[in-house]
Amino acid sequence: MKVLPIKTKSKHYKIYIGNNIVNQIDKITKKENINFEKSLFIIDRNVPNSIIKKIKSKIFSEKKFIYLFNASEKNKNLSSINSILKILLKNNFTRNDVIICLGGGITGDVSGFAASIYKRGLKFINIPSTLLSQVDSSIGGKTGINNKFGKNLIGSFYQPDLVISDTKLLESLPRREIICGYAEIFKHSLIKDKKLFFFLDKNLEKIVKLKKKFIEKAILESCKIKKEIVEKDEKESNLRKSLNLGHTFGHAYEAALNYSKKLNHGEAVLYGILSAAKLSKKIRSLKNNDYDLIVSHLSKLNFDNLNKFFKTKDLNRIIKFMILDKKNISKKINFITINKIGSVNTKNQISPPKIKQFLKIELTK
């Protein structure tokens, strides 16, 4: 078991990473001095009952409440938040009580946001059950919900009190969901660590098949990169923007498909990274050698062209969502581009017509 301390300006907490460590959750919470009388479990309905029972039995509180959540981008909304707040208010939760999230990134975003606004903040324990949430959304305190204008436009920065990333929980996931999480590990390597990139490229199948030694190393190294960035820039004023590599494109692709099952978040990010690499090459910030390495790696995951999802008639819709992206500060669209594997540029602003022309060429290939 590895322990990774996160030290931000607003809160210090720890991420525990290991196999079958939920069996020790009672000991971990005691060690971290996290005490509470009431607990609300917000649980993704996709989590197997056997796991739910195991974790519930390891949490000691006078009163336990459960909210089962249908995790989807469409349910990541104010209605779900109000349902959670109703339980907390009806049962008079205090700021010393706790929300315990068991689920993926969507469940974590909703749980964290509810925890942040209830009485201006109560304790929050996150037990991410997907690879995506273990390497991304559980680290750094971003919470949020969607609305008709776009993804994560309503939210807050709220650090958890504890994160327990148990690789045993990943064994029930289909390969597609593992790839979804792998997208963020891959993204982190492009941002900060060429050595990690080559580790991933060499051991891709072992990681995706959850071989213990390889998946734990991939998670730990990925979390270290995000930890370093978040500690330096908690509120995304500068450096943390690099973590959005692939996301300006990816979020727009998701939204343009109405968050359908055709493209999950991680897949959208992988397509977004591919688009960012192509854009970086076009503006001559990314040299051919590194570009070829990135494209070759993505081809192993069967990610190629966007025209399987979109036609040129969809361009205006895609651009509309890019314009609404919360990172934009002018009429231009802000993109994270790649300088080389291990280094990115957070300050590229490109006009919507130019991006539309770029995507038009990509969709007609």
Wavefront OBJ file of the C-alpha trace (Angstrom):
o trace
v 0.000 0.000 0.000
v 1.296 3.446 -0.979
v 0.323 6.697 0.719
v 0.488 9.933 -1.241
v 0.091 13.151 0.798
v -1.615 16.084 -0.924
v -0.908 19.524 0.526
v -2.975 22.368 -0.878
v -3.588 25.787 0.641
v -7.130 24.862 1.652
v -6.536 21.353 3.039
v -4.019 18.567 3.552
v -5.171 14.994 2.966
v -3.855 11.615 1.874
v -4.481 9.229 -0.988
v -4.100 5.550 -0.128
v -3.310 3.330 -3.128
v -3.244 -0.466 -3.021
v -5.010 -3.751 -3.622
v -7.941 -4.769 -1.408
v -7.338 -1.885 1.003
v -11.039 -1.127 1.579
v -10.807 -3.918 4.158
v -8.694 -1.509 6.187
v -10.902 1.559 5.844
v -11.797 1.553 9.543
v -8.121 1.561 10.503
v -7.307 4.222 7.902
v -10.030 6.646 9.043
v -8.929 6.155 12.664
v -5.283 6.757 11.732
v -6.255 9.944 9.874
v -8.399 11.046 12.825
v -11.570 11.329 10.744
v -14.467 10.978 13.180
v -18.217 11.390 12.584
v -21.601 10.375 13.981
v -23.646 10.301 10.783
v -22.614 9.136 7.337
v -24.317 9.442 3.979
v -23.125 6.946 1.390
v -23.583 8.225 -2.142
v -23.184 5.087 -4.229
v -23.047 4.539 -7.959
v -25.662 1.899 -8.795
v -23.073 0.166 -10.983
v -20.983 -0.801 -7.943
v -21.542 -4.508 -7.082
v -23.526 -5.190 -3.894
v -20.712 -7.293 -2.457
v -18.407 -4.263 -2.491
v -21.086 -1.999 -1.012
v -21.707 -4.416 1.882
v -17.989 -4.776 2.567
v -17.378 -1.037 2.764
v -20.515 -0.339 4.792
v -19.448 -2.931 7.347
v -16.080 -1.225 7.750
v -17.513 2.238 8.472
v -18.479 2.843 12.062
v -21.042 5.595 12.616
v -24.158 5.867 14.754
v -26.406 6.436 11.759
v -25.854 5.421 8.131
v -27.887 6.644 5.179
v -27.661 5.578 1.537
v -28.377 7.465 -1.670
v -28.118 5.281 -4.767
v -27.123 7.359 -7.750
v -27.675 6.573 -11.433
v -24.314 7.825 -12.600
v -24.573 9.545 -15.971
v -23.717 12.959 -17.354
v -27.457 13.653 -17.698
v -27.988 13.023 -13.970
v -25.050 15.211 -13.000
v -27.410 18.096 -12.329
v -29.076 20.314 -9.725
v -31.941 17.881 -9.290
v -29.549 15.197 -8.006
v -27.867 17.734 -5.722
v -31.223 18.743 -4.267
v -32.081 15.090 -3.552
v -28.815 14.690 -1.622
v -29.263 17.965 0.277
v -32.772 16.890 1.279
v -31.383 13.776 3.001
v -28.710 15.804 4.793
v -31.175 18.482 5.946
v -33.946 16.074 6.928
v -31.535 14.132 9.149
v -29.794 17.229 10.528
v -26.264 16.398 9.424
v -23.703 18.678 11.043
v -20.435 19.897 9.549
v -18.678 17.190 11.570
v -20.552 14.429 9.763
v -19.486 12.888 6.484
v -20.424 12.119 2.911
v -18.770 8.938 1.673
v -18.672 8.569 -2.089
v -18.371 5.138 -3.677
v -18.343 5.355 -7.442
v -16.726 6.866 -10.491
v -15.908 10.422 -11.434
v -19.487 11.538 -12.036
v -20.553 10.286 -8.609
v -17.485 11.909 -7.067
v -18.177 15.262 -8.734
v -21.778 15.263 -7.496
v -20.855 14.063 -3.983
v -18.042 16.564 -3.614
v -20.192 19.460 -4.792
v -22.977 18.520 -2.356
v -20.418 18.277 0.456
v -18.988 21.686 -0.447
v -22.278 23.585 -0.323
v -24.041 21.863 2.595
v -23.610 24.227 5.564
v -20.573 25.575 3.651
v -18.779 22.257 3.890
v -18.840 18.912 5.683
v -16.397 16.013 5.721
v -15.913 14.113 2.490
v -14.336 10.691 1.939
v -13.907 9.561 -1.650
v -13.575 5.881 -2.564
v -13.206 5.993 -6.355
v -14.318 2.751 -7.966
v -13.146 3.410 -11.535
v -9.671 3.889 -12.942
v -10.689 7.296 -14.309
v -11.714 8.576 -10.898
v -8.672 7.071 -9.167
v -6.212 8.973 -11.355
v -8.195 12.124 -12.091
v -11.341 13.404 -10.423
v -10.509 12.164 -6.903
v -7.361 14.337 -6.846
v -7.403 18.097 -6.615
v -10.846 19.008 -5.353
v -12.685 19.921 -8.529
v -16.416 19.311 -8.117
v -19.257 20.230 -10.429
v -22.437 19.533 -12.318
v -23.661 20.097 -15.863
v -26.472 22.134 -17.358
v -27.848 22.772 -20.831
v -25.036 25.232 -21.562
v -22.236 22.719 -21.052
v -20.218 20.442 -18.806
v -19.095 21.335 -15.254
v -20.195 24.966 -15.536
v -21.574 24.930 -11.958
v -19.130 23.787 -9.307
v -16.545 24.497 -6.650
v -13.051 23.623 -5.507
v -13.434 21.383 -2.443
v -10.721 19.032 -1.255
v -11.702 15.667 0.258
v -10.575 14.592 3.719
v -9.413 11.203 2.466
v -9.139 9.229 -0.785
v -8.902 5.434 -0.878
v -7.968 4.073 -4.300
v -8.355 0.300 -4.217
v -7.267 -1.463 -7.420
v -9.361 -4.472 -6.398
v -12.460 -2.399 -7.156
v -11.381 -2.139 -10.794
v -11.701 -5.870 -11.456
v -15.456 -5.652 -12.067
v -15.015 -3.029 -14.799
v -15.247 -3.782 -18.529
v -12.224 -3.063 -20.706
v -13.921 0.017 -22.159
v -14.115 1.571 -18.692
v -10.468 0.771 -17.999
v -9.499 2.513 -21.259
v -11.572 5.487 -20.122
v -9.348 5.851 -17.054
v -6.190 5.062 -18.951
v -6.838 8.219 -20.990
v -5.966 10.396 -17.986
v -2.819 8.419 -17.163
v -1.703 8.841 -20.761
v -2.558 12.548 -20.629
v -0.436 13.034 -17.505
v 2.564 11.451 -19.217
v 2.257 13.887 -22.129
v 2.061 16.845 -19.777
v 4.952 16.074 -17.471
v 6.792 12.754 -17.801
v 8.301 11.254 -20.952
v 9.651 8.356 -18.868
v 6.087 7.476 -17.856
v 5.033 7.705 -21.503
v 7.571 5.040 -22.495
v 6.533 2.868 -19.520
v 2.930 3.081 -20.725
v 3.877 2.421 -24.333
v 5.863 -0.680 -23.360
v 3.334 -2.091 -20.871
v -0.020 -0.940 -22.275
v -1.725 -4.350 -22.294
v -0.433 -5.317 -18.838
v -1.832 -2.085 -17.439
v -5.190 -2.439 -19.186
v -5.423 -6.051 -17.976
v -4.837 -4.784 -14.416
v -1.659 -6.711 -13.737
v -0.996 -5.723 -10.119
v 2.574 -4.434 -10.394
v 1.883 -2.437 -13.564
v -1.518 -0.924 -12.750
v -0.391 0.220 -9.303
v 2.740 1.865 -10.730
v 0.702 3.560 -13.468
v -1.803 4.913 -10.926
v 0.878 6.068 -8.481
v 3.031 7.827 -11.095
v -0.022 9.449 -12.636
v -1.240 10.677 -9.248
v 2.215 12.086 -8.457
v 2.026 14.272 -11.558
v -1.409 15.624 -10.722
v -0.388 16.088 -7.067
v 2.579 18.248 -8.063
v 0.442 20.422 -10.316
v -2.498 20.791 -7.917
v -0.277 21.678 -4.967
v 1.280 24.522 -6.964
v -1.984 25.776 -8.477
v -5.060 24.634 -6.556
v -7.554 27.004 -8.181
v -6.426 26.605 -11.806
v -5.026 30.102 -12.223
v -2.139 28.990 -14.424
v -0.200 25.701 -14.226
v -3.236 23.524 -13.492
v -4.703 24.476 -16.853
v -2.243 21.988 -18.350
v -4.430 19.188 -16.975
v -7.028 20.199 -19.542
v -4.974 18.738 -22.384
v -7.494 17.133 -24.750
v -10.454 18.388 -22.737
v -11.489 21.447 -24.757
v -11.955 19.172 -27.741
v -13.159 16.218 -25.647
v -15.839 18.053 -23.677
v -17.216 19.519 -26.900
v -17.336 16.065 -28.506
v -19.227 14.680 -25.507
v -21.700 17.566 -25.409
v -22.264 17.494 -29.182
v -23.323 13.841 -28.824
v -25.624 14.748 -25.905
v -23.426 12.731 -23.517
v -24.598 9.532 -25.167
v -23.084 6.082 -24.731
v -21.450 6.419 -28.145
v -18.524 8.198 -26.491
v -17.680 8.123 -22.791
v -15.567 10.775 -21.086
v -12.240 8.990 -21.323
v -12.781 8.116 -24.972
v -13.662 11.742 -25.672
v -10.429 12.805 -23.946
v -8.391 10.376 -26.069
v -9.958 11.791 -29.222
v -9.340 15.242 -27.749
v -5.659 14.423 -27.198
v -5.418 13.185 -30.763
v -7.002 16.422 -31.998
v -4.652 18.447 -29.775
v -1.645 16.570 -31.183
v -2.785 17.249 -34.744
v -3.398 20.904 -33.929
v 0.023 21.133 -32.260
v 1.655 19.684 -35.343
v -0.275 22.071 -37.584
v 0.908 25.142 -35.668
v 4.424 23.642 -35.630
v 4.838 23.376 -31.860
v 5.062 19.542 -31.967
v 7.777 17.894 -34.028
v 7.098 14.888 -36.247
v 8.960 12.355 -34.096
v 6.933 12.973 -30.930
v 3.742 13.378 -32.961
v 4.307 9.948 -34.519
v 4.913 8.386 -31.090
v 1.629 9.812 -29.756
v -0.404 8.753 -32.790
v 1.195 5.288 -32.770
v 0.268 4.807 -29.111
v -3.319 5.926 -29.689
v -3.593 3.565 -32.663
v -2.917 0.650 -30.280
v -6.110 1.697 -28.516
v -8.006 1.892 -31.825
v -8.432 5.649 -31.733
v -8.154 7.143 -35.180
v -10.549 9.586 -36.826
v -13.568 11.511 -35.609
v -15.641 10.895 -38.712
v -17.145 7.774 -37.160
v -19.058 10.136 -34.821
v -19.372 13.448 -36.657
v -20.005 14.905 -40.090
v -19.210 18.399 -41.297
v -22.811 19.388 -40.538
v -22.014 18.894 -36.824
v -19.194 21.449 -36.790
v -21.257 24.433 -35.662
v -22.575 22.444 -32.709
v -19.069 21.338 -31.691
v -17.710 24.890 -31.959
v -20.630 26.235 -29.918
v -19.656 24.056 -26.971
v -15.993 25.009 -27.326
v -16.924 28.695 -27.149
v -18.849 28.022 -23.911
v -15.824 26.307 -22.321
v -15.189 27.809 -18.873
v -11.458 28.258 -19.544
v -12.025 30.864 -22.256
v -11.340 34.481 -21.316
v -11.885 36.118 -24.706
v -13.735 35.548 -27.966
v -11.021 33.074 -28.910
v -10.921 29.453 -27.715
v -8.169 28.440 -25.299
v -6.345 25.212 -26.185
v -3.648 23.233 -24.431
v -1.141 22.278 -27.112
v 1.851 19.940 -26.968
v 5.430 21.171 -27.276
v 6.925 17.712 -26.897
v 6.145 14.590 -24.881
v 6.405 15.838 -21.295
v 5.754 19.531 -22.013
v 2.640 21.524 -22.997
v 1.605 25.112 -23.678
v -1.446 26.430 -21.787
v -1.779 29.770 -23.578
v -2.771 29.040 -27.168
v -5.865 30.997 -28.154
v -7.353 30.330 -31.569
v -10.377 31.891 -33.236
v -13.516 29.753 -33.762
v -13.368 30.059 -37.596
v -9.804 28.693 -37.658
v -10.723 25.762 -35.407
v -13.793 25.080 -37.522
v -11.614 24.911 -40.637
v -9.123 22.640 -38.822
v -11.883 20.228 -37.753
v -13.503 20.343 -41.189
v -10.293 18.989 -42.697
v -10.113 16.276 -40.011
v -13.707 15.170 -40.640
v -13.269 14.903 -44.386
v -10.144 12.694 -44.245
l 1 2 3 4 5 6 7 8 9 10 11 12 13 14 15 16 17 18 19 20 21 22 23 24 25 26 27 28 29 30 31 32 33 34 35 36 37 38 39 40 41 42 43 44 45 46 47 48 49 50 51 52 53 54 55 56 57 58 59 60 61 62 63 64 65 66 67 68 69 70 71 72 73 74 75 76 77 78 79 80 81 82 83 84 85 86 87 88 89 90 91 92 93 94 95 96 97 98 99 100 101 102 103 104 105 106 107 108 109 110 111 112 113 114 115 116 117 118 119 120 121 122 123 124 125 126 127 128 129 130 131 132 133 134 135 136 137 138 139 140 141 142 143 144 145 146 147 148 149 150 151 152 153 154 155 156 157 158 159 160 161 162 163 164 165 166 167 168 169 170 171 172 173 174 175 176 177 178 179 180 181 182 183 184 185 186 187 188 189 190 191 192 193 194 195 196 197 198 199 200 201 202 203 204 205 206 207 208 209 210 211 212 213 214 215 216 217 218 219 220 221 222 223 224 225 226 227 228 229 230 231 232 233 234 235 236 237 238 239 240 241 242 243 244 245 246 247 248 249 250 251 252 253 254 255 256 257 258 259 260 261 262 263 264 265 266 267 268 269 270 271 272 273 274 275 276 277 278 279 280 281 282 283 284 285 286 287 288 289 290 291 292 293 294 295 296 297 298 299 300 301 302 303 304 305 306 307 308 309 310 311 312 313 314 315 316 317 318 319 320 321 322 323 324 325 326 327 328 329 330 331 332 333 334 335 336 337 338 339 340 341 342 343 344 345 346 347 348 349 350 351 352 353 354 355 356 357 358 359 360 361 362 363 364 365
